[in-house]
Amino acid sequence: MMRLSWFNIVSLTLGFAFLYLPILILVIFSFNESKLVTVWAGFSTRWYGELLQNEAFLNAAWVTLKVAVFSSTLATVLGTMAAYVIVRAGRFPGRTLFSGMIYAPLVMPEVITGLSLLLLFIGIGLDRGVLTIVLAHTTFSMCYVSVVVSSRLVTFDRSLEEAALDLGCSPFEAFRLVTLPIIAPAVIAGWLLAFTLSLDDLVIASFTAGPSSTTLPIKIFSAVRLGVSPEINALSSILIAIVTVGVITASLVTKRNALRQKHEEQAAARAQ
């Protein structure tokens, strides 16, 4: 077993402190009694109560939640279909182009993606609102779902599908009754990842949002430009908690999927 040197320990400590200490300070000062965000005046949940009475933030939160749920669900459906085609369809004309179009948002700058979608919506005469944000978030989060699901399909034992087909199932029934339940953890992990990405997005949403469809990240960014208030700290702490729960849940689902796959492989090896 490799032992960590003092240099590695100090480097890791400084690195994690640089990443997470500002977040910890923000969460602590969200419980500050004072209106000054840099002066501690005692513990209080006052700003969380005032945040619940702020109609602008509540409306923005509702829009963000609707967009995240709809876009992540649509991205999961399309991403799963795309992953199935890439893994199972074999070599077909245009496969390289199709794969490149699916994975392009992974490496495309968000500014370019947002601007191109804005020009598209203007070109087709679609008014900006919740629908355009949902379409935009589906476009860039679908590729993440496709990566997660395709990695599971690559290691999937196709003999299970063949057995279902031999027993009289149609290809669709074999996918619905055999394949989908087995890859369900990967599909759920992809949905959680898409939901988290949509919840945190600022750049693409700022290009595709309309006057009546302001998302929470846009609202926070606009408010911070006028000065950080304790309500912003409280709101940011809530977002951090939601994203943390989503990431932990996705990690647990992925780990469970890996353990299940390992058990299936061990069972198949014993059967042989």
DABELBEL-V896950 format. One record per residue. N is the residue number from 1. RES is the residue in three letters. PHI is phi in radians with two decimals (999 if undefined). Layout:
n=N res=RES phi=PHI
n=N res=RES phi=PHI
//
This chain:
n=1 res=MET phi=999
n=2 res=MET phi=-1.33
n=3 res=ARG phi=-1.71
n=4 res=LEU phi=-1.37
n=5 res=SER phi=-1.47
n=6 res=TRP phi=-1.08
n=7 res=PHE phi=-1.12
n=8 res=ASN phi=-1.15
n=9 res=ILE phi=-1.12
n=10 res=VAL phi=-1.13
n=11 res=SER phi=-1.12
n=12 res=LEU phi=-1.12
n=13 res=THR phi=-1.10
n=14 res=LEU phi=-1.16
n=15 res=GLY phi=-1.14
n=16 res=PHE phi=-1.18
n=17 res=ALA phi=-1.14
n=18 res=PHE phi=-1.12
n=19 res=LEU phi=-1.41
n=20 res=TYR phi=-1.90
n=21 res=LEU phi=-1.11
n=22 res=PRO phi=-1.05
n=23 res=ILE phi=-1.15
n=24 res=LEU phi=-1.10
n=25 res=ILE phi=-1.12
n=26 res=LEU phi=-1.05
n=27 res=VAL phi=-1.13
n=28 res=ILE phi=-1.09
n=29 res=PHE phi=-1.33
n=30 res=SER phi=-1.24
n=31 res=PHE phi=-1.79
n=32 res=ASN phi=-1.46
n=33 res=GLU phi=-1.30
n=34 res=SER phi=-1.34
n=35 res=LYS phi=-1.32
n=36 res=LEU phi=-1.45
n=37 res=VAL phi=-1.28
n=38 res=THR phi=-1.87
n=39 res=VAL phi=-2.09
n=40 res=TRP phi=-1.43
n=41 res=ALA phi=-2.19
n=42 res=GLY phi=2.08
n=43 res=PHE phi=-1.37
n=44 res=SER phi=-2.85
n=45 res=THR phi=-1.80
n=46 res=ARG phi=-1.01
n=47 res=TRP phi=-1.30
n=48 res=TYR phi=-1.19
n=49 res=GLY phi=-1.16
n=50 res=GLU phi=-1.19
n=51 res=LEU phi=-1.11
n=52 res=LEU phi=-1.21
n=53 res=GLN phi=-1.79
n=54 res=ASN phi=-1.56
n=55 res=GLU phi=-1.11
n=56 res=ALA phi=-1.11
n=57 res=PHE phi=-1.20
n=58 res=LEU phi=-1.15
n=59 res=ASN phi=-1.12
n=60 res=ALA phi=-1.12
n=61 res=ALA phi=-1.14
n=62 res=TRP phi=-1.13
n=63 res=VAL phi=-1.08
n=64 res=THR phi=-1.09
n=65 res=LEU phi=-1.14
n=66 res=LYS phi=-1.08
n=67 res=VAL phi=-1.09
n=68 res=ALA phi=-1.12
n=69 res=VAL phi=-1.17
n=70 res=PHE phi=-1.18
n=71 res=SER phi=-1.19
n=72 res=SER phi=-1.20
n=73 res=THR phi=-1.17
n=74 res=LEU phi=-1.14
n=75 res=ALA phi=-1.14
n=76 res=THR phi=-1.16
n=77 res=VAL phi=-1.12
n=78 res=LEU phi=-1.19
n=79 res=GLY phi=-1.14
n=80 res=THR phi=-1.15
n=81 res=MET phi=-1.10
n=82 res=ALA phi=-1.12
n=83 res=ALA phi=-1.11
n=84 res=TYR phi=-1.12
n=85 res=VAL phi=-1.16
n=86 res=ILE phi=-1.12
n=87 res=VAL phi=-1.44
n=88 res=ARG phi=-1.74
n=89 res=ALA phi=-1.35
n=90 res=GLY phi=1.23
n=91 res=ARG phi=-1.50
n=92 res=PHE phi=-2.46
n=93 res=PRO phi=-1.03
n=94 res=GLY phi=1.52
n=95 res=ARG phi=-1.10
n=96 res=THR phi=-1.12
n=97 res=LEU phi=-1.13
n=98 res=PHE phi=-1.09
n=99 res=SER phi=-1.12
n=100 res=GLY phi=-1.11
n=101 res=MET phi=-1.20
n=102 res=ILE phi=-1.20
n=103 res=TYR phi=-1.61
n=104 res=ALA phi=-1.02
n=105 res=PRO phi=-1.06
n=106 res=LEU phi=-1.13
n=107 res=VAL phi=-1.95
n=108 res=MET phi=-1.35
n=109 res=PRO phi=-1.02
n=110 res=GLU phi=-1.10
n=111 res=VAL phi=-1.09
n=112 res=ILE phi=-1.15
n=113 res=THR phi=-1.08
n=114 res=GLY phi=-1.11
n=115 res=LEU phi=-1.15
n=116 res=SER phi=-1.14
n=117 res=LEU phi=-1.18
n=118 res=LEU phi=-1.07
n=119 res=LEU phi=-1.12
n=120 res=LEU phi=-1.13
n=121 res=PHE phi=-1.14
n=122 res=ILE phi=-1.18
n=123 res=GLY phi=-1.14
n=124 res=ILE phi=-1.63
n=125 res=GLY phi=1.31
n=126 res=LEU phi=-1.63
n=127 res=ASP phi=-1.17
n=128 res=ARG phi=-1.29
n=129 res=GLY phi=-3.08
n=130 res=VAL phi=-1.09
n=131 res=LEU phi=-1.08
n=132 res=THR phi=-1.15
n=133 res=ILE phi=-1.16
n=134 res=VAL phi=-1.06
n=135 res=LEU phi=-1.10
n=136 res=ALA phi=-1.15
n=137 res=HIS phi=-1.19
n=138 res=THR phi=-1.11
n=139 res=THR phi=-1.10
n=140 res=PHE phi=-1.56
n=141 res=SER phi=-1.60
n=142 res=MET phi=-1.07
n=143 res=CYS phi=-1.15
n=144 res=TYR phi=-1.16
n=145 res=VAL phi=-1.09
n=146 res=SER phi=-1.07
n=147 res=VAL phi=-1.13
n=148 res=VAL phi=-1.14
n=149 res=VAL phi=-1.24
n=150 res=SER phi=-1.12
n=151 res=SER phi=-1.12
n=152 res=ARG phi=-1.37
n=153 res=LEU phi=-1.18
n=154 res=VAL phi=-1.08
n=155 res=THR phi=-1.66
n=156 res=PHE phi=-1.31
n=157 res=ASP phi=-1.40
n=158 res=ARG phi=-1.27
n=159 res=SER phi=-1.13
n=160 res=LEU phi=-1.17
n=161 res=GLU phi=-1.14
n=162 res=GLU phi=-1.08
n=163 res=ALA phi=-1.13
n=164 res=ALA phi=-1.12
n=165 res=LEU phi=-1.17
n=166 res=ASP phi=-1.15
n=167 res=LEU phi=-1.50
n=168 res=GLY phi=1.88
n=169 res=CYS phi=-1.32
n=170 res=SER phi=-1.36
n=171 res=PRO phi=-0.98
n=172 res=PHE phi=-1.18
n=173 res=GLU phi=-1.15
n=174 res=ALA phi=-1.13
n=175 res=PHE phi=-1.19
n=176 res=ARG phi=-1.25
n=177 res=LEU phi=-1.64
n=178 res=VAL phi=-2.03
n=179 res=THR phi=-1.21
n=180 res=LEU phi=-1.06
n=181 res=PRO phi=-1.08
n=182 res=ILE phi=-1.31
n=183 res=ILE phi=-1.57
n=184 res=ALA phi=-0.97
n=185 res=PRO phi=-1.01
n=186 res=ALA phi=-1.20
n=187 res=VAL phi=-1.12
n=188 res=ILE phi=-1.13
n=189 res=ALA phi=-1.09
n=190 res=GLY phi=-1.13
n=191 res=TRP phi=-1.11
n=192 res=LEU phi=-1.12
n=193 res=LEU phi=-1.14
n=194 res=ALA phi=-1.11
n=195 res=PHE phi=-1.10
n=196 res=THR phi=-1.15
n=197 res=LEU phi=-1.11
n=198 res=SER phi=-1.17
n=199 res=LEU phi=-1.12
n=200 res=ASP phi=-1.68
n=201 res=ASP phi=-1.20
n=202 res=LEU phi=-2.11
n=203 res=VAL phi=-1.14
n=204 res=ILE phi=-1.16
n=205 res=ALA phi=-1.13
n=206 res=SER phi=-1.16
n=207 res=PHE phi=-1.44
n=208 res=THR phi=-1.87
n=209 res=ALA phi=-1.46
n=210 res=GLY phi=-1.81
n=211 res=PRO phi=-1.05
n=212 res=SER phi=-1.76
n=213 res=SER phi=-2.35
n=214 res=THR phi=-1.34
n=215 res=THR phi=-1.51
n=216 res=LEU phi=-1.13
n=217 res=PRO phi=-1.03
n=218 res=ILE phi=-1.15
n=219 res=LYS phi=-1.11
n=220 res=ILE phi=-1.13
n=221 res=PHE phi=-1.08
n=222 res=SER phi=-1.15
n=223 res=ALA phi=-1.23
n=224 res=VAL phi=-1.17
n=225 res=ARG phi=-1.11
n=226 res=LEU phi=-1.65
n=227 res=GLY phi=2.14
n=228 res=VAL phi=-1.37
n=229 res=SER phi=-1.97
n=230 res=PRO phi=-1.04
n=231 res=GLU phi=-1.11
n=232 res=ILE phi=-1.13
n=233 res=ASN phi=-1.07
n=234 res=ALA phi=-1.12
n=235 res=LEU phi=-1.14
n=236 res=SER phi=-1.12
n=237 res=SER phi=-1.12
n=238 res=ILE phi=-1.12
n=239 res=LEU phi=-1.10
n=240 res=ILE phi=-1.06
n=241 res=ALA phi=-1.11
n=242 res=ILE phi=-1.13
n=243 res=VAL phi=-1.14
n=244 res=THR phi=-1.09
n=245 res=VAL phi=-1.09
n=246 res=GLY phi=-1.11
n=247 res=VAL phi=-1.16
n=248 res=ILE phi=-1.10
n=249 res=THR phi=-1.10
n=250 res=ALA phi=-1.10
n=251 res=SER phi=-1.14
n=252 res=LEU phi=-1.14
n=253 res=VAL phi=-1.13
n=254 res=THR phi=-1.11
n=255 res=LYS phi=-1.13
n=256 res=ARG phi=-1.11
n=257 res=ASN phi=-1.11
n=258 res=ALA phi=-1.14
n=259 res=LEU phi=-1.15
n=260 res=ARG phi=-1.13
n=261 res=GLN phi=-1.10
n=262 res=LYS phi=-1.12
n=263 res=HIS phi=-1.15
n=264 res=GLU phi=-1.11
n=265 res=GLU phi=-1.15
n=266 res=GLN phi=-1.13
n=267 res=ALA phi=-1.14
n=268 res=ALA phi=-1.15
n=269 res=ALA phi=-1.18
n=270 res=ARG phi=-1.19
n=271 res=ALA phi=-1.18
n=272 res=GLN phi=-1.34
//
